[in-house]
Amino acid sequence: MYYAGVDLGATNVRAVVGDESATVLGSDARGTPRGPNGIAVTEAVLGVLRGACEEAGIDPREVVAAGIGSIGPLDLAAGAVENPANLPDAIERIPLTGPVGELLGTDEVYLHNDTNAGVIGERFHAERNPDDMVYLTISSGIGAGVAVDGNVLSGWDGNAGEVGHMTLDPHGFMTCGCGHDGHWEAYCSGNNIPRYARELHEEDPIDTALPVGDPDFSAVDVFEHAGEDTFADHVVDQLAHWNAMGIANVIHAYAPLVVSVGGAVALNNPDRTLEPIREKLADMVFINVPEIRLTDLGDEVVVKGALASALTGGTGDRSAAPGDPETAE
């Protein structure tokens, strides 16, 4: 039997097809459409699923179940994304479970927010399969998938774990893509780091090699100049402050043994992202400080988690999988 996993992110959409042991047989990816509407994004999802099936040498109708890890917020009952914060306003609604089920000819389509798919993937592929852990993504947006006592927390509408929209700054120095002030994501997501750096520089316009006035100025510039530019170092330190504060809140709420971190910002800059967080957490956390580590699954954590969801009936419980996950690639 064959299973599929989809990762719908704000930047890219990808799909994999695997067998009963979670071995990936085919994959495909493309950029997430910026419009003209949500149906264009749905078509991209269907396109990568077809491409993954083609590479695997199977017909889409041979896939018996699929998991989807998606940006939010979700309308779980409708199987769709509603008004995603990190896509253009013209993209109001992205239908997912219905079109995917129709393409594959199955009702077994499991929709999760992307970080819940991430924590499913982390647990499914981990040697210890920890019952209490968090998968945190620092990417275009910020979010967390949380497992407590072996249960992945999804909430009644599938939107648990939107920790990027925690208010960390009551003064609301920065406005989030969702329209609210002071959210964690407004400071530390890949999309907002250059905006935050510009605001900091406007407040204190010191000499810097950072191209803050360039319209193409990005988070990559900040991390590339860190260690050689005083202002870039200041920005990185401020990011570590907000990230550590956000993670401390998550730790106090859920008491995980492990916080596994992924997303492009963390994966591309682990030393300048995770090390400063580790240094600051001890002074912020009242309870036991968990292990803070980079995900071993790289940028495939969500899509592999979506595949694991398909294999386990949406639960991520390895005992529910038809094959042996120890053989997974």
Secondary structure as GFF3:
##gff-version 3
##sequence-region A 1 329
A	DSSP	beta_strand	2	8	.	.	.	ID=ss1
A	DSSP	beta_strand	12	18	.	.	.	ID=ss2
A	DSSP	beta_strand	24	31	.	.	.	ID=ss3
A	DSSP	alpha_helix	38	56	.	.	.	ID=ss4
A	DSSP	three_ten_helix	60	62	.	.	.	ID=ss5
A	DSSP	beta_strand	63	70	.	.	.	ID=ss6
A	DSSP	beta_strand	74	75	.	.	.	ID=ss7
A	DSSP	beta_strand	80	82	.	.	.	ID=ss8
A	DSSP	beta_strand	93	95	.	.	.	ID=ss9
A	DSSP	alpha_helix	97	104	.	.	.	ID=ss10
A	DSSP	beta_strand	109	113	.	.	.	ID=ss11
A	DSSP	alpha_helix	114	125	.	.	.	ID=ss12
A	DSSP	beta_strand	133	138	.	.	.	ID=ss13
A	DSSP	beta_strand	142	148	.	.	.	ID=ss14
A	DSSP	beta_strand	151	152	.	.	.	ID=ss15
A	DSSP	three_ten_helix	163	165	.	.	.	ID=ss16
A	DSSP	alpha_helix	184	188	.	.	.	ID=ss17
A	DSSP	alpha_helix	193	203	.	.	.	ID=ss18
A	DSSP	alpha_helix	219	225	.	.	.	ID=ss19
A	DSSP	alpha_helix	230	254	.	.	.	ID=ss20
A	DSSP	beta_strand	258	262	.	.	.	ID=ss21
A	DSSP	alpha_helix	264	268	.	.	.	ID=ss22
A	DSSP	alpha_helix	270	281	.	.	.	ID=ss23
A	DSSP	beta_strand	291	294	.	.	.	ID=ss24
A	DSSP	three_ten_helix	298	300	.	.	.	ID=ss25
A	DSSP	alpha_helix	301	311	.	.	.	ID=ss26
A	DSSP	three_ten_helix	318	320	.	.	.	ID=ss27
A	DSSP	three_ten_helix	325	327	.	.	.	ID=ss28
###
